[in-house]
Amino acid sequence: MAQNGILKIGVVGAESTGKTWLCEALAAHYHTAWVPEYAREYFNDSDIYNYTLSDLEVIAKTQLELETMHLKHARRFLFCDTTLITLKIWAELEFNTTPPFIAARLDTVTYDHYFLTNNQVPWQQDPLRQNKHSRELLFEMNEAELKRSGIPYSVITGSDAQRLSNAVAVMDARFA
């Protein structure tokens, strides 16, 4: 599944579970690129409580464009902070449906492995986080989607340092 010889690693999980930190730390460890979550940029300085399904489609399209762009600068691995799985879950919870663009690409945009961040880390308030849904519910929905996809995944646990160590151990064992 590697694209241009680069293995794509998706990082998913509930809000405030260290996805961005983990992507950035893994990219630094492996001297490679990572893809930030575009939704943060999209909603920066906006009224996030009035978004639409169209907004989620724009975010999905741009997230995939960013992956393609960062793939050119990656070395061996590309760590992706958030994937279409996150946007699918978000749409289902907010609108009880999945936008056609996201649904059509869920099985065609693939990753070589996923990391699912668990909820052990404390919630960190931030203007873009709504925390409208239980983090446990979000964890379960992410895990169900990962199982449905059939793509191998690992649950990442522990404190920041432990999470990085656990993720590196998985990467080194799986892709040595």
Secondary structure, 3 states (H helix, E strand, C coil): CCECCEEEEEEEECCCCCHHHHHHHHHHHHCCEEECCHHHHHHCCCCHHHCCHHHHHHHHHHHHHHHHHHHCCCCCEEEEECCHHHHHHHHHHHHCCCCHHHHHHCCCCCCCEEEEECCCCCCCCCCCCCCCCCHHHHHHHHHHHHHHHCCCEEEECCCHHHHHHHHHHHHHHHHC
